[in-house]
Amino acid sequence: MGCGKINGAGGGEAQPGEKLFANGHGALSDSELLSILLRSGVLGANALELGQQLLKRYGSLGGLSRCSVDELSKIKGVGHTRALQLIAAFGLASRLSVESVRRERIDSPERVFQLLGLEMRSLTKESLRVVLLDTRYQLMRVEEISKGTVNESIAHPRDIFSPVFTAAAYAFILVHNHPSGDPAPSEADRRLTARLSEASRLLQVQLLDHVILGTSDNGRAPWFSFKQTGLI
């Protein structure tokens, strides 16, 4: 049996495993990559079709990554073992993204998304975090300030500035996610940012940006940057 064969993919086209071996992961679609993790399908659907069904059900890889092991385990054709494999794959992708940006300047929403986007877009509730930076804008650490409901995160400015002063950070970036996928700021987001911007000037600490993370559906950027839009 060839190592590149994926159960049930018919026709004369190269199987996903064979395509991966010959051309690398960039040559495969999302559903083809999922089929390699799933390895086999169910009655009436091969692994590739099962991958397509999962993407259709959850709308995107981002939507699929927000599923828990328990939820995925209940899907016909997935089960507990494959659910663990999928969750582990998403976790490795998130850690790889973080690893690649740790030694770089984190001074743009693109870098923030690279650092936290894969992890935070998988959350079903809002998480408010501060990215603490040194004088070279390199990462010191990330601290979570609060976990909110699906609609809002609530944090007092003193809770946000506390880890900044504790770490003696030169600058910080405020980050939170919108589980809806739409990164557009709410009025509460705008008010909080204005308060923090004013307080940071008084306290002589640099608020570099406030970045809201969402998804990249409909071709839009998967973030909103208060700095890029001139609101900081």
URVENWO-V337374 format. One record per residue. N is the residue number from 1. RES is the residue in one small letter. PSI is psi in radians with two decimals (* if undefined). OMEGA is omega in degrees with one decimal (* if undefined). BURIAL is I if it has 16 or more other ideal C-beta (glycine too) atoms within 10 Angstrom, else O. Layout:
# URVENWO-V337374
n=N res=RES psi=PSI omega=OMEGA burial=BURIAL
n=N res=RES psi=PSI omega=OMEGA burial=BURIAL
This chain:
# URVENWO-V337374
n=1 res=m psi=2.24 omega=179.7 burial=O
n=2 res=g psi=2.49 omega=-176.7 burial=O
n=3 res=c psi=-0.29 omega=-177.2 burial=O
n=4 res=g psi=-0.02 omega=-175.1 burial=O
n=5 res=k psi=2.31 omega=173.6 burial=O
n=6 res=i psi=2.32 omega=-171.1 burial=I
n=7 res=n psi=2.22 omega=166.6 burial=O
n=8 res=g psi=-0.01 omega=178.7 burial=I
n=9 res=a psi=2.01 omega=-172.0 burial=I
n=10 res=g psi=-3.05 omega=177.0 burial=O
n=11 res=g psi=-3.13 omega=-176.4 burial=O
n=12 res=g psi=0.00 omega=-178.8 burial=O
n=13 res=e psi=2.68 omega=177.5 burial=O
n=14 res=a psi=2.45 omega=177.5 burial=O
n=15 res=q psi=2.73 omega=-179.1 burial=I
n=16 res=p psi=-0.73 omega=179.2 burial=I
n=17 res=g psi=-0.68 omega=178.4 burial=I
n=18 res=e psi=-0.69 omega=177.9 burial=I
n=19 res=k psi=-0.70 omega=178.6 burial=I
n=20 res=l psi=-0.78 omega=-179.7 burial=I
n=21 res=f psi=-0.71 omega=-174.1 burial=O
n=22 res=a psi=-0.62 omega=-169.2 burial=O
n=23 res=n psi=-0.08 omega=-178.5 burial=O
n=24 res=g psi=2.93 omega=-173.9 burial=O
n=25 res=h psi=-0.39 omega=-179.7 burial=O
n=26 res=g psi=-0.32 omega=-178.7 burial=O
n=27 res=a psi=-0.12 omega=-175.9 burial=O
n=28 res=l psi=2.59 omega=174.1 burial=I
n=29 res=s psi=2.94 omega=178.1 burial=O
n=30 res=d psi=-0.76 omega=-178.3 burial=O
n=31 res=s psi=-0.56 omega=177.5 burial=I
n=32 res=e psi=-0.72 omega=177.0 burial=I
n=33 res=l psi=-0.72 omega=177.4 burial=I
n=34 res=l psi=-0.66 omega=-178.0 burial=I
n=35 res=s psi=-0.55 omega=178.0 burial=I
n=36 res=i psi=-0.67 omega=176.6 burial=I
n=37 res=l psi=-0.68 omega=-178.1 burial=O
n=38 res=l psi=-0.59 omega=175.1 burial=I
n=39 res=r psi=-0.73 omega=179.4 burial=O
n=40 res=s psi=2.83 omega=-177.6 burial=O
n=41 res=g psi=-2.63 omega=178.2 burial=I
n=42 res=v psi=3.06 omega=179.1 burial=I
n=43 res=l psi=2.10 omega=178.3 burial=O
n=44 res=g psi=-0.07 omega=179.9 burial=O
n=45 res=a psi=2.16 omega=176.3 burial=O
n=46 res=n psi=-3.13 omega=-175.2 burial=I
n=47 res=a psi=-0.67 omega=179.3 burial=I
n=48 res=l psi=-0.76 omega=179.3 burial=I
n=49 res=e psi=-0.62 omega=176.8 burial=I
n=50 res=l psi=-0.71 omega=176.0 burial=I
n=51 res=g psi=-0.73 omega=178.4 burial=I
n=52 res=q psi=-0.69 omega=179.4 burial=I
n=53 res=q psi=-0.69 omega=179.0 burial=I
n=54 res=l psi=-0.75 omega=178.9 burial=I
n=55 res=l psi=-0.69 omega=178.4 burial=I
n=56 res=k psi=-0.70 omega=-178.0 burial=O
n=57 res=r psi=-0.72 omega=-174.7 burial=O
n=58 res=y psi=-0.03 omega=171.6 burial=I
n=59 res=g psi=-0.52 omega=-176.9 burial=O
n=60 res=s psi=3.03 omega=174.0 burial=I
n=61 res=l psi=-0.64 omega=177.9 burial=I
n=62 res=g psi=-0.77 omega=178.0 burial=I
n=63 res=g psi=-0.72 omega=178.8 burial=I
n=64 res=l psi=-0.67 omega=-178.0 burial=I
n=65 res=s psi=-0.32 omega=179.6 burial=I
n=66 res=r psi=-0.10 omega=-178.7 burial=I
n=67 res=c psi=2.59 omega=174.2 burial=I
n=68 res=s psi=2.87 omega=175.9 burial=O
n=69 res=v psi=-0.72 omega=-178.5 burial=O
n=70 res=d psi=-0.76 omega=-179.6 burial=O
n=71 res=e psi=-0.80 omega=-179.6 burial=O
n=72 res=l psi=-0.61 omega=-177.9 burial=I
n=73 res=s psi=-0.47 omega=-176.9 burial=O
n=74 res=k psi=-0.13 omega=-179.5 burial=O
n=75 res=i psi=2.30 omega=-180.0 burial=I
n=76 res=k psi=2.20 omega=179.3 burial=O
n=77 res=g psi=-0.19 omega=179.4 burial=I
n=78 res=v psi=-1.22 omega=178.8 burial=I
n=79 res=g psi=3.10 omega=-172.0 burial=O
n=80 res=h psi=-0.82 omega=-175.6 burial=O
n=81 res=t psi=-0.81 omega=-179.8 burial=O
n=82 res=r psi=-0.58 omega=176.2 burial=I
n=83 res=a psi=-0.75 omega=177.2 burial=I
n=84 res=l psi=-0.70 omega=179.7 burial=O
n=85 res=q psi=-0.72 omega=179.7 burial=O
n=86 res=l psi=-0.80 omega=179.7 burial=I
n=87 res=i psi=-0.71 omega=179.0 burial=I
n=88 res=a psi=-0.68 omega=179.3 burial=O
n=89 res=a psi=-0.75 omega=177.7 burial=O
n=90 res=f psi=-0.66 omega=179.1 burial=I
n=91 res=g psi=-0.73 omega=178.1 burial=O
n=92 res=l psi=-0.71 omega=178.6 burial=O
n=93 res=a psi=-0.71 omega=179.0 burial=O
n=94 res=s psi=-0.77 omega=-178.8 burial=I
n=95 res=r psi=-0.62 omega=177.4 burial=O
n=96 res=l psi=-0.71 omega=179.1 burial=O
n=97 res=s psi=-0.74 omega=178.5 burial=I
n=98 res=v psi=-0.77 omega=-177.8 burial=I
n=99 res=e psi=-0.66 omega=-175.4 burial=O
n=100 res=s psi=-0.33 omega=-175.6 burial=O
n=101 res=v psi=-0.12 omega=-173.9 burial=I
n=102 res=r psi=-0.65 omega=-175.6 burial=O
n=103 res=r psi=0.19 omega=179.9 burial=O
n=104 res=e psi=2.84 omega=174.0 burial=O
n=105 res=r psi=2.22 omega=177.8 burial=O
n=106 res=i psi=1.48 omega=-174.5 burial=I
n=107 res=d psi=0.41 omega=179.6 burial=I
n=108 res=s psi=2.74 omega=178.1 burial=I
n=109 res=p psi=-0.47 omega=176.5 burial=I
n=110 res=e psi=-0.76 omega=179.3 burial=I
n=111 res=r psi=-0.67 omega=178.3 burial=I
n=112 res=v psi=-0.74 omega=179.0 burial=I
n=113 res=f psi=-0.68 omega=177.9 burial=I
n=114 res=q psi=-0.62 omega=-179.0 burial=I
n=115 res=l psi=-0.76 omega=-169.5 burial=I
n=116 res=l psi=-0.21 omega=-171.3 burial=I
n=117 res=g psi=-0.82 omega=-177.0 burial=I
n=118 res=l psi=-0.65 omega=179.3 burial=I
n=119 res=e psi=-0.86 omega=-170.1 burial=I
n=120 res=m psi=-0.44 omega=177.6 burial=I
n=121 res=r psi=-0.18 omega=177.8 burial=I
n=122 res=s psi=-0.10 omega=-177.4 burial=I
n=123 res=l psi=2.51 omega=179.3 burial=I
n=124 res=t psi=-0.15 omega=175.6 burial=O
n=125 res=k psi=2.82 omega=-179.0 burial=O
n=126 res=e psi=2.49 omega=174.8 burial=I
n=127 res=s psi=2.26 omega=179.5 burial=I
n=128 res=l psi=2.17 omega=-174.4 burial=I
n=129 res=r psi=2.75 omega=172.5 burial=I
n=130 res=v psi=2.32 omega=174.6 burial=I
n=131 res=v psi=1.98 omega=-175.4 burial=I
n=132 res=l psi=2.29 omega=-173.1 burial=I
n=133 res=l psi=2.62 omega=176.1 burial=I
n=134 res=d psi=-2.97 omega=-176.0 burial=O
n=135 res=t psi=-0.31 omega=177.1 burial=O
n=136 res=r psi=0.15 omega=-175.9 burial=O
n=137 res=y psi=0.52 omega=174.5 burial=I
n=138 res=q psi=2.69 omega=-172.2 burial=O
n=139 res=l psi=2.25 omega=168.6 burial=I
n=140 res=m psi=-0.99 omega=173.1 burial=I
n=141 res=r psi=3.00 omega=176.3 burial=O
n=142 res=v psi=2.34 omega=178.6 burial=I
n=143 res=e psi=2.40 omega=176.0 burial=I
n=144 res=e psi=2.27 omega=-178.9 burial=O
n=145 res=i psi=-0.77 omega=-178.2 burial=I
n=146 res=s psi=2.74 omega=170.2 burial=I
n=147 res=k psi=2.25 omega=-175.2 burial=O
n=148 res=g psi=-2.90 omega=174.0 burial=I
n=149 res=t psi=-2.99 omega=177.0 burial=O
n=150 res=v psi=-0.46 omega=-172.1 burial=O
n=151 res=n psi=-0.43 omega=-175.0 burial=O
n=152 res=e psi=2.66 omega=169.2 burial=O
n=153 res=s psi=2.46 omega=-178.1 burial=I
n=154 res=i psi=2.15 omega=178.0 burial=O
n=155 res=a psi=2.42 omega=175.8 burial=I
n=156 res=h psi=2.54 omega=178.4 burial=O
n=157 res=p psi=-0.60 omega=179.9 burial=O
n=158 res=r psi=-0.56 omega=178.3 burial=O
n=159 res=d psi=-0.52 omega=-179.9 burial=O
n=160 res=i psi=-0.73 omega=-177.9 burial=I
n=161 res=f psi=-0.39 omega=-176.6 burial=I
n=162 res=s psi=-0.90 omega=178.9 burial=O
n=163 res=p psi=-0.44 omega=176.9 burial=I
n=164 res=v psi=-0.81 omega=-179.3 burial=I
n=165 res=f psi=-0.64 omega=179.4 burial=O
n=166 res=t psi=-0.70 omega=-179.0 burial=O
n=167 res=a psi=-0.08 omega=-175.0 burial=I
n=168 res=a psi=0.78 omega=-178.9 burial=O
n=169 res=a psi=2.54 omega=177.4 burial=I
n=170 res=y psi=-0.63 omega=-179.0 burial=I
n=171 res=a psi=2.88 omega=176.5 burial=I
n=172 res=f psi=2.74 omega=175.1 burial=I
n=173 res=i psi=2.23 omega=175.0 burial=I
n=174 res=l psi=2.36 omega=-177.4 burial=I
n=175 res=v psi=2.35 omega=166.3 burial=I
n=176 res=h psi=2.87 omega=-176.4 burial=I
n=177 res=n psi=2.71 omega=170.1 burial=I
n=178 res=h psi=1.86 omega=-177.9 burial=I
n=179 res=p psi=-0.39 omega=177.5 burial=I
n=180 res=s psi=-0.37 omega=-177.1 burial=O
n=181 res=g psi=-0.29 omega=179.6 burial=I
n=182 res=d psi=1.97 omega=-176.2 burial=O
n=183 res=p psi=0.03 omega=-178.7 burial=I
n=184 res=a psi=2.37 omega=-176.0 burial=O
n=185 res=p psi=2.54 omega=172.6 burial=I
n=186 res=s psi=3.01 omega=176.7 burial=O
n=187 res=e psi=-0.63 omega=177.6 burial=O
n=188 res=a psi=-0.67 omega=176.9 burial=O
n=189 res=d psi=-0.74 omega=-179.0 burial=I
n=190 res=r psi=-0.72 omega=-179.3 burial=O
n=191 res=r psi=-0.76 omega=179.2 burial=O
n=192 res=l psi=-0.74 omega=-179.3 burial=I
n=193 res=t psi=-0.72 omega=178.9 burial=I
n=194 res=a psi=-0.74 omega=178.9 burial=O
n=195 res=r psi=-0.76 omega=-178.8 burial=O
n=196 res=l psi=-0.65 omega=179.4 burial=I
n=197 res=s psi=-0.75 omega=178.8 burial=I
n=198 res=e psi=-0.76 omega=-178.9 burial=O
n=199 res=a psi=-0.64 omega=-179.1 burial=O
n=200 res=s psi=-0.59 omega=177.4 burial=I
n=201 res=r psi=-0.70 omega=179.5 burial=O
n=202 res=l psi=-0.65 omega=-177.0 burial=O
n=203 res=l psi=-0.06 omega=179.5 burial=O
n=204 res=q psi=0.77 omega=172.9 burial=O
n=205 res=v psi=2.38 omega=-173.9 burial=I
n=206 res=q psi=1.98 omega=168.2 burial=I
n=207 res=l psi=1.79 omega=-173.4 burial=I
n=208 res=l psi=-0.66 omega=-178.2 burial=I
n=209 res=d psi=2.84 omega=166.7 burial=I
n=210 res=h psi=2.05 omega=-175.5 burial=I
n=211 res=v psi=2.23 omega=175.2 burial=I
n=212 res=i psi=2.21 omega=-177.1 burial=I
n=213 res=l psi=2.33 omega=175.3 burial=I
n=214 res=g psi=-2.43 omega=177.0 burial=I
n=215 res=t psi=2.99 omega=-175.7 burial=I
n=216 res=s psi=0.50 omega=178.2 burial=I
n=217 res=d psi=2.65 omega=176.8 burial=O
n=218 res=n psi=0.39 omega=174.2 burial=O
n=219 res=g psi=0.07 omega=-179.7 burial=O
n=220 res=r psi=2.83 omega=175.8 burial=O
n=221 res=a psi=2.50 omega=-177.4 burial=O
n=222 res=p psi=0.47 omega=179.2 burial=I
n=223 res=w psi=2.87 omega=169.0 burial=I
n=224 res=f psi=2.25 omega=-179.6 burial=I
n=225 res=s psi=2.10 omega=176.7 burial=I
n=226 res=f psi=-0.57 omega=179.9 burial=I
n=227 res=k psi=-0.80 omega=-178.1 burial=I
n=228 res=q psi=-0.53 omega=-179.1 burial=O
n=229 res=t psi=0.12 omega=176.0 burial=O
n=230 res=g psi=0.31 omega=-178.0 burial=O
n=231 res=l psi=-0.03 omega=171.7 burial=I
n=232 res=i psi=* omega=* burial=I
